[in-house]
Amino acid sequence: MLAVALASGGLAALLALRYLRQQTTPLAAAVPRKANMVVAARAVPMGSVLSEQDLKTIEWSGGALPIGYVGNPADAVGRGVITSLQENEPILEAKLAGKGAGGGLPVIVNEGMRALSMRVNEVAGVSGFVTPNTRVDVLLTLNNDANTNEAATRIIMQDVLTLAAGQTIQPDKDGKPQSVPVVTFLVSPEQAETLALASQSGSIQLALRNSVDTAEVKTQGTRVSALFGGPIGRPAARKSNRPARGAAPVPESAPSQTVVEVYQGGVRTLKRF
């Protein structure tokens, strides 16, 4: 029995030693894949057309290559840049416009979208802080001359991207305001119709918003009477003054009015609303 036990222990030790030696055998290292990749030789702003001086070729070693990478500089020269490029950033097909499309504003307009310009002043342009790549809400104010019961203001478009301020499509690196007479927005065809009609029907005001704030806010707008404690939103539907058939006529009550005292140059006047 002792001999059998010694033989079994020796056999188990031999098998364990052979198993450990097989596990510690070094695996053959995989040969890394090498490929040429085109990267930006310097910072390239959005809308620019790439030249040979903007590009350089490096050797990429590794098992994974970026999808859509450009391996030959000739495939990128003369194409417009859709997004800004930093130095040594890989050139990808998704960041370039099609061949022959050129550069400038047209190449940064997404498919199915439109670039619409609107005239602004110092107030509507938020003191010049509506610059390229900022986002704004568009407010429309209609006065009594537009066949409305009273002047009213409402947000008609939210989270609209600004493409250009004047003829500049690049934001100021220091965030300084730019006083420009025209601002260009990226909108859908339906939004373009709304914005064009609104600019002709009333007064347009822009409200600057945080670029990361994309939540849509539901508002009812406001009216002149709301400034003096009246309800906010659209005025209630007018009730018919005609009495029901067979009912006695109800005498008309005098309409309620709001009287405001206005002092201008020491002269007191009363405004009725």
Secondary structure, DSSP 8 states (H G I E B T S, - for coil): -HHHHHHHHHHHHHHHHHHHHHHTS--------EEEEEEESS-B-TT-B--GGGEEEEEEESS---TTB---GGGTTT-BBSS-B-TT-B-BGGGB--TT--SSGGGGS-TT-EEEEEE--TTTTGGGT--TT-EEEEEEEE-GGGS-SS-EEEEEEEEEEEEEETTB-S--TT------SEEEEEE-HHHHHHHHHHHHHSEEEEEEE-TT---------EEGGGGGT--SSS----------TTS-----------EEEEEETTEEEEEE-
